[in-house]
């Protein structure tokens, strides 16, 4: 017998009837049919990429590249599980990319699923790296202040692109410019620092989120001089003429020992301080 083979590529899955006719050189012919079953082939994911690292509070774009042996006969659809919880909350859609905003820093797995419409499904994933962003605030420093009065520092209007950081809350630290440096971080967003002399103080404040992101602020505070206060002026009189009277002045200054006081006396009330 004679054997003849024909190769044929089927562009899509399905059941196909093939009719074969064999003819001899005397015009004799015979026809037969057979059924060819073409199985579906799931699409192939060639890559899953993202545009990270991105900052928390920003969107990352996830892109899937996939092919299918059926080509245009099997238009692909795409789904995305941005939270890695097993639920593909984005899609199905014809577009092969999507954007998702991450509310906190870290490494996040995004799962993808590609379907060909004939039951063929392929999954893959990509890992998005999200960077922490330090919080911000408004730094307030009371200035000028009188010597002896405290400097008040505060950080208000705290803001962070991470909803998780905002919910957790922030901690604060302050440097009153007295040479002792920063105090410990705490939940209070204000602090006071005593002053003991006039001059200029370089003050600072820091705000920190739960991930260690810190923003620092600086300011200059003017501490103004305050004149001393006379508490009392007394004398040792009455005295006899020709004798000496002792005049005693009691005074204070908010700067204390930093402003040592000096004293003058106009014993004749003539406007001239002769002592």
C-alpha positions as CSV (number, residue, x, y, z in Angstrom):
1,X,0.0,0.0,0.0
2,X,0.9,3.6,-0.4
3,X,1.1,6.0,2.6
4,X,0.8,9.8,2.4
5,X,1.0,12.1,5.4
6,X,-0.1,15.7,5.7
7,X,0.8,18.1,8.4
8,X,-1.6,20.8,9.4
9,X,-1.5,23.4,12.1
10,X,-4.7,24.2,13.9
11,X,-4.8,27.8,15.2
12,X,-7.3,27.1,17.9
13,X,-8.6,24.3,20.1
14,X,-11.8,22.5,19.1
15,X,-13.0,19.4,17.1
16,X,-12.3,19.4,13.4
17,X,-13.5,16.9,10.7
18,X,-10.9,16.0,8.1
19,X,-12.1,14.5,4.7
20,X,-9.7,12.5,2.7
21,X,-10.2,11.4,-0.9
22,X,-7.9,8.9,-2.6
23,X,-8.1,8.6,-6.4
24,X,-6.4,6.0,-8.7
25,X,-5.2,6.7,-12.3
26,X,-8.4,5.0,-13.7
27,X,-10.7,7.5,-12.0
28,X,-11.6,5.3,-9.1
29,X,-12.0,7.3,-5.9
30,X,-12.7,6.6,-2.3
31,X,-13.5,9.2,0.5
32,X,-13.1,8.8,4.2
33,X,-13.4,11.2,7.2
34,X,-11.9,11.4,10.6
35,X,-12.2,13.7,13.6
36,X,-9.2,15.6,14.9
37,X,-9.4,17.0,18.5
38,X,-7.2,20.0,19.2
39,X,-6.6,20.6,22.9
40,X,-6.4,24.0,24.4
41,X,-3.0,25.2,25.6
42,X,-2.8,27.7,28.5
43,X,-1.1,31.0,27.8
44,X,2.5,31.4,28.8
45,X,3.6,34.3,31.0
46,X,6.9,35.6,29.7
47,X,7.4,38.3,32.4
48,X,5.7,40.1,35.3
49,X,7.4,43.4,36.1
50,X,6.8,46.5,38.2
51,X,8.2,50.0,38.2
52,X,9.4,49.9,41.8
53,X,10.9,50.8,44.2
54,X,8.2,53.4,44.8
55,X,7.5,55.5,47.9
56,X,4.7,54.7,50.3
57,X,1.6,56.5,49.3
58,X,2.5,56.3,45.6
59,X,1.2,53.9,43.0
60,X,3.2,51.1,41.4
61,X,2.5,49.9,37.9
62,X,2.4,46.1,37.4
63,X,2.8,44.8,33.8
64,X,2.3,41.2,32.5
65,X,3.6,40.0,29.2
66,X,2.0,36.8,28.0
67,X,1.6,34.8,24.8
68,X,-0.8,32.1,23.6
69,X,-0.2,29.6,20.7
70,X,-3.7,30.5,19.4
71,X,-2.7,34.1,18.9
72,X,-5.6,36.4,18.2
73,X,-8.0,33.4,18.3
74,X,-7.6,33.3,22.1
75,X,-7.7,37.0,23.3
76,X,-6.1,37.1,26.7
77,X,-7.6,38.7,29.9
78,X,-5.6,39.7,33.0
79,X,-6.4,39.8,36.7
80,X,-4.4,41.1,39.6
81,X,-4.3,40.3,43.3
82,X,-2.5,43.3,44.7
83,X,-2.9,42.3,48.3
84,X,-1.6,38.7,48.0
85,X,-4.8,37.5,49.7
86,X,-5.9,35.0,47.0
87,X,-8.6,37.3,45.7
88,X,-8.0,38.9,42.3
89,X,-9.7,42.2,42.9
90,X,-8.6,43.9,39.7
91,X,-9.9,42.5,36.4
92,X,-10.5,40.5,34.4
93,X,-9.5,43.1,31.9
94,X,-8.0,43.1,28.4
95,X,-5.2,45.5,29.5
96,X,-2.0,43.8,30.7
97,X,-1.1,46.4,33.3
98,X,-2.6,48.0,36.4
99,X,-1.7,50.5,39.1
100,X,-2.0,50.0,42.8
101,X,-1.2,52.3,45.7
102,X,0.6,50.8,48.7
103,X,-0.2,52.5,52.1
104,X,2.9,51.4,53.9
105,X,6.6,50.5,53.2
106,X,7.8,47.0,52.7
107,X,8.0,44.2,50.1
108,X,4.6,43.2,48.6
109,X,3.8,40.3,46.4
110,X,1.3,41.0,43.6
111,X,-0.2,37.9,41.9
112,X,-1.3,37.9,38.3
113,X,-3.6,35.5,36.4
114,X,-3.9,35.3,32.7
115,X,-6.8,33.5,31.0
116,X,-7.4,32.6,27.3
117,X,-11.2,32.3,27.5
118,X,-11.1,28.5,26.8
119,X,-10.2,27.5,30.3
120,X,-6.5,27.9,30.0
121,X,-5.2,29.8,33.0
122,X,-1.6,30.7,34.0
123,X,-0.5,32.5,37.2
124,X,2.6,34.5,38.1
125,X,3.7,37.2,40.5
126,X,6.1,40.1,41.1
127,X,7.4,41.7,44.2
128,X,7.0,45.5,44.7
129,X,9.4,47.2,47.0
130,X,7.9,50.3,48.7
131,X,10.2,52.8,50.4
132,X,9.4,54.5,53.7
133,X,8.8,58.3,53.6
134,X,9.6,60.4,56.7
135,X,6.7,62.3,58.2
136,X,6.5,66.1,58.1
137,X,5.2,68.8,60.5
138,X,5.3,72.5,61.2
139,X,8.0,73.5,63.6
140,X,7.0,76.3,66.1
141,X,9.5,78.1,68.3
142,X,8.5,81.0,70.6
143,X,10.7,83.9,69.9
144,X,11.7,86.3,71.3
145,X,11.4,85.4,74.9
146,X,12.6,87.2,78.0
147,X,15.5,85.7,79.9
148,X,14.1,83.6,82.8
149,X,11.0,82.7,80.7
150,X,10.8,79.3,79.0
151,X,11.2,78.6,75.3
152,X,8.2,76.6,74.0
153,X,8.8,74.3,71.0
154,X,6.2,72.2,69.2
155,X,5.6,70.2,66.0
156,X,2.1,70.5,64.7
157,X,0.1,69.4,61.6
158,X,1.9,66.1,61.4
159,X,1.5,64.3,58.0
160,X,2.7,61.1,56.4
161,X,1.8,59.5,53.1
162,X,1.4,56.2,54.8
163,X,-2.0,55.7,56.3
164,X,-0.5,52.9,58.5
165,X,2.1,55.3,59.9
166,X,-0.6,58.0,60.5
167,X,-2.8,55.5,62.4
168,X,0.0,54.3,64.6
169,X,1.0,57.9,65.4
170,X,4.4,59.7,65.6
171,X,7.0,60.4,68.2
172,X,8.8,63.6,68.8
173,X,12.1,64.9,70.2
174,X,13.4,68.4,71.0
175,X,16.7,70.2,71.6
176,X,16.3,73.5,73.5
177,X,19.7,74.8,72.4
178,X,21.1,74.7,76.0
179,X,24.0,72.4,75.1
180,X,22.4,69.2,76.4
181,X,21.2,68.0,73.0
182,X,18.1,66.1,72.1
183,X,15.8,64.6,74.7
184,X,14.3,61.1,74.2
185,X,11.6,60.5,71.6
186,X,8.1,60.6,73.1
187,X,4.5,60.9,72.1
188,X,4.3,64.6,73.2
189,X,4.6,67.0,70.4
190,X,5.7,70.0,72.5
191,X,8.3,70.8,75.1
192,X,9.5,73.8,77.1
193,X,13.1,74.8,78.0
194,X,14.2,77.3,80.7
195,X,16.4,80.2,79.9
196,X,18.9,81.7,82.3
197,X,20.6,84.4,80.2
198,X,20.0,86.6,77.2
199,X,21.4,85.6,73.8
200,X,20.5,83.5,70.8
201,X,19.6,79.8,71.0
202,X,19.7,77.3,68.1
203,X,16.7,75.0,68.8
204,X,15.7,71.9,67.0
205,X,12.8,69.4,66.7
206,X,12.4,65.9,65.2
207,X,9.3,63.9,64.1
208,X,9.6,60.1,63.6
209,X,7.3,57.5,62.2
210,X,7.0,53.8,63.3
211,X,9.5,52.8,60.7
212,X,12.2,55.1,61.8
213,X,11.7,57.8,59.2
214,X,12.8,61.1,60.7
215,X,12.5,64.7,59.6
216,X,14.5,67.4,61.5
217,X,13.7,71.1,61.8
218,X,15.8,74.0,63.2
219,X,15.1,77.5,64.3
220,X,16.7,80.4,66.1
221,X,15.3,81.9,69.3
222,X,16.2,85.3,70.6
223,X,16.4,85.6,74.4
224,X,16.2,89.2,75.4
225,X,17.7,90.8,78.5
226,X,15.5,91.7,81.4
227,X,16.4,94.6,83.8
228,X,16.9,93.6,87.4
229,X,14.1,94.1,89.9
230,X,14.7,96.1,93.1
231,X,12.9,94.3,95.9
232,X,13.7,96.8,98.6
233,X,15.9,99.8,99.5
234,X,16.4,100.3,103.3
235,X,18.6,102.4,105.6
236,X,19.8,102.2,109.1
237,X,18.2,105.5,110.2
238,X,17.3,107.5,112.2
239,X,20.9,108.4,112.9
240,X,22.5,111.4,114.5
241,X,24.0,114.2,112.4
242,X,27.6,113.6,111.7
243,X,27.0,109.9,111.7
244,X,26.9,107.5,108.7
245,X,23.7,105.9,107.4
246,X,23.9,102.5,105.8
247,X,21.7,102.1,102.7
248,X,21.0,98.5,101.6
249,X,19.5,97.5,98.3
250,X,18.0,94.1,97.7
251,X,17.6,93.2,94.0
252,X,17.1,90.1,91.8
253,X,17.7,89.4,88.1
254,X,16.0,86.5,86.1
255,X,19.5,85.5,84.8
256,X,20.7,84.9,88.3
257,X,24.5,84.4,88.5
258,X,24.7,84.8,84.8
259,X,24.0,88.5,85.3
260,X,26.1,89.6,88.3
261,X,24.6,92.9,89.6
262,X,26.4,96.1,90.3
263,X,25.1,99.0,92.5
264,X,25.4,102.8,92.5
265,X,24.3,105.4,95.0
266,X,23.3,109.1,94.7
267,X,23.6,110.0,98.3
268,X,22.9,113.7,97.7
269,X,19.9,113.3,95.4
270,X,21.6,115.6,92.9
271,X,21.4,113.2,89.9
272,X,25.0,112.2,90.3
273,X,25.7,108.6,91.4
274,X,28.9,109.4,93.3
275,X,29.2,105.9,94.9
